[in-house]
Amino acid sequence: MAIWRKLGRIFKPQDHLGRPWMHAFAQAPSTVLMEDRLRVYFSCRPSPEADGSYVSYTAYVDFDRQDLTRIIGLAETPIMPLGGVGEFDEFGTYPVSVIRVDHEFHAYYGGWTRCESVPFDVAIGKAVSRDNGVTFTKLDRGPVLGPSLHEPFILSGPKIRRYHNEWFLWYIAGRKWLKHNDRMEPVYKIRMARSSDGVTWRRENRDLITNVLEEDEAQASPDVFFKDGLWHMFFCYRYSVDYRGKEKGYRIGYAKSADALNWVRCDENAGIGVSADGWDSEMVSYPHVFELNDSIYMLYLGNQVGREGFGFAVLEDGSL
């Protein structure tokens, strides 16, 4: 069983003025380890528009790799622009997952568009940076993973990994929309695809994680790593409706696998939950696990899915 010791919130966008595009939220943290720093990419939002709708941008914050509570850098502008009129990422780049390959940084992100019958749709885009991860150029105007015969909508939540020169992409795919109290709510499940070049993907076309709450349980943010002969996945899940508070809000789950394809879910081993009070007392979600200085850490979101930033926890030795 994993035992995570919480170390507190380390980034709150409201503490950093002068960036109106980063008014609130620091969602879906994703790390890249650099020579003198730990860079954390995240998604943020300016103030809502007059009708209450948002756009979402992606930025980064740098922490001293010897002291993760000390910020030593913050993006001056979003790392990439929003898409043009009618393009899949016209209204947002969220979430994002970044890895470094040689001298390039590769970012996979959810591109948001607005719809008529439902609030939004999402597809997965790719961008590459050749200036040390400061700015990214999109491969083209379309997504690398979009709607298909078996995955008709909401392709999002990308988590990119490379093992033995093969690219692995864990993500979520929409299953249905539910109407509840005059509001459309999405249901999505965790899936996986593989690639030899990071652009053309072979999809598994099946859900990877079983349900525990209900058939329409929504699952997101499948963060996977390999350790001690097993694949480990930390992810988040919630009820299909009424999930914006504590009772039915996001929680962090855990699953393990011997082959990265067939997973055994055992949330009782996740080792992290909501706090008694404070910034993560209602929900915990969007976990990201990384290794630094011989320790394993988790970045995660708290209440209101990261409206006021993200925190971190450290894995107690030998507890996984």
N, C-alpha and C positions, 0 to 999 in steps of 0.2 A: 504493500500500500504506500502510495506517495504521501509524504508529509511536507506541506509547504508552510514555511514561516513567513508571514506577511511583513514587509518592510515599509509599507506606507505608499502614499501617492507621491510620484516624483515629477509629474508634469501636469500643469493646469493652464490651458490656453488663456484664460482670463487674467493671468498674471503677466502677460506679455502684450503691452499696448503697441499701437502704431501699425498693426497689421489687420485692417478691417476685414480682410478675407479669412482671418483666423479668429473670428469673434468668439466662437464656442466650439466644443467638441474636439476630442483628440482620439479618433477611433481606429481600431484595427492596427495596433502597433506591429511593426515588422523590423527586425534588426539586421544590420550589416556591421561586422566587426572590422574596424580599421586600425591602423598602426597605433594611434594614440587616443582613440575614441571609440565609443559605441554609438553608431548612428541609428536612430529610430525613426522610420518613416511612419506617418500616420495621416488620417484624413480629417479635415476640419471644415467649418462652415462660416460664412459671413452671417449677418443678421438676416432673418427670414424676409421674404418679399411681402408685399402688401396683402396677398391672399394666404399667407402663412407657409408657402412652399419654400424649399431651400435649394441651393446648389451646394456642391461639395468639392473641395480642392484637396490636393495632397501636398504635404510638406515634410520636413524632417527636423529633429532636434538632436544635438550631439551631447553625449555625456562623457565625462572623463572615465576611461576604462578602468582606472584604479579607484574611482569613487563615483558610483552611479547616482549619487544624489547631487552631483555638481554638473550643471549645464555649462558647456563651453562653446556652444554654437547653436544657431537657430536660423532656419531658412528665411531669407529676406522676401522671397516671392514663392508662389507655388512651383513645384518642380516640373509641371507640364500644364499647358493651357487646356481649357475645356474644348470639346469638339465644336465643329461648325453647325449651322442650322440643319436640322434633320439627321445629324449623325448620331451614332449610338451613345456617345459620351458627351452630348451637348449640355447636360445638366449636372454632371458629377463624375468624379473619379474616386470611388470608394467601394470596397476596401482595396488595399494595395499590398503586394508581397514582393520583396526585392531580394535578389541574390547577386553576388559578384562572381563573374566568370573571367578569369585573367584580369584584364584592365577595363573591363566593361561592367556596368551595373544593369541588370535586366529586371524590369518591373512589370508585373502582371496586375491588372486592376479591373475593378468593376466599373463599366461605363453606363451611366444612367440616362434614360430618356423618359419623358412624360407621356402618358397615355390618356385616352378618353374614358374607357370603361373601367379601367383600374388605374391606380395612381402612377405606376411606373413600370418599366421593364429594365433589365440589366443584361449586358453581355460582357465578356472578358476580353480586354485589350492588352496589348503589349507595347512597351516603350523601352528604349535603350539609352543609357548615359555613357558618354566618353569623356566627361569632365569631372570624374571622381564622385559621381552621384549627386551633383548639384542641380543639373537640368537634364531632362529626358526628352528624346525625340520619338514620337510614335512611329511604329512600323508603317502604318498607312491609316486611312480614314475609317477602316472597318475593324471588327474584332477578330481575334484569332480563335475564339470559341464563342459561337453564337447559337441561336435556336436551331434545332434539328428535329428529325422525325420523332425521336424518343424523348427529347428535352426541349419542349416548345417555348419555354419562357424562364426568366430569372436564372441566368447563368452568372453566378457571382461568388464572392468569398474565396478568391483564388489563394492557394498556398503552394508556392513553387519550391521544388527540391531537385537536386541532381545527385544521382548515385551511379558510379561507374559509367559516366558519360551518357546516361539515360535521364531524360527529364521526366519528372513526376509532377502532376498538377492535381491536387485535391481541391474540390470546389463544391458548391451547392447548386442544385437544379430545382426549379419550381415544380410542384406537383399539382397545386390547385389554388384557387382564390376562394375565400370564405367571406360572405357578407354578414357583418355583425354590428348591430346598432348603427346602421346606415354607413358603415365603414368597411372597405374591402381589405381583408387581411391575407397575407401570403403564407403558404405552407411550402417549405423546401427541405430537401434531404441531401445528405453528403454523398458525393460521387468522386470518381477518379479518372484521369486520362494519362496516357504516356506518349512520349515523343522522342525521336532521335535528333531533332533539330530545334525544339522549343517553339516551333511555329505550327506545324501540322500535327494534329493530335489524334490518337486512337482512344476512343472513349470505352469505358467498361459498360456504360449504359445500364447500371443497376445501383440501387441504394446499398450503401456499405454498412450502415449502423441501424440496428433494430430500434424500435420505439419502446419507451417505458412509461411515458405519461398518458399517451392516447395515440390513436392511429394518425391524427393530424398534428402530432408533435412537430415543431419546426426545429431544425438542426443547422448549425452554422460554424464557421471558423475552424475547420479541421486541421489542426497543427500537428504534423507528423515528424518523428525523428526515430533513428535507429540506435539502439543501445543494448548491449549485453545479449545479442542474438535475437532480439525481438523488435518489432515496429511498435511504437507507442503513439497513440493519438489522444491529444486533449482537444476538446471541442466545447461548444456551448449549445444549449437546447432550452426550449420554452414551450408553454402551452400555445395553442393556436389563436386564442382570443383572450382579452383581458390580461395581457402579459406586461403591461407598462408599470406595474407596481411590484410589491414584494412577493405576494402570495403566488403568482403565476409567472413571475419574471424569469429572466435568464439565469441558468446555473451552468457550471462547468462540469462536463462529463469526461469519461476516460474509456478507451478501448485498447486492446492489444492484438497483435497479429504475428504469425510466423512467416507470412509471405506478402504482406502489404495489400492483399486482396480480400481475405476472409478475416473478419474482425469479431472478437468477443468483447461485448460491452460489459463493463463492471464499474459503474459510476461510484460505487462505494470506495473505490481505490483512487479516486481523483484527488482527494486530500486537500481540497480548498472549497470554501463556501462563503456565504455572506457574513459580514461582521455584525456585532451586536448594535453598533451605531456608526455614524460617520458616512464617508463618501461611498462606501461599498456595502452598505447595510441593507439594501433592497435587492440588488442583483450583482452578479459577477459574470463576465462574458468575454468573448473574443480573446482567448488565451494565445500567447505566443511564447514558445519555450526556446531558450538558447543557452549555450555553454560559454562561460567566461571565467578565466583564472581558476580553473579546476572546480568550479561550482556550476550548478544548473539553476537558471532563473526562469521565472515566468512573468511576462508583462500581461496585464489584463485590464479590462474596463470595469467601472463600478456603476453607480446609479445612473439611470436614464441613458444607458448604453454609451457612456463616455462623454456626456455633456461637459463635465468638469475635469476631464483628463484621465490619465491612466496611472496605475500603480504597479508595484512589483513584489515578488515573493521569491524566496530561495528554497530549493529542495534540500531537506535534511539529508545528511550523508547516508547512503545505503537504503533509503526508504522507497525507492521505486521498484 
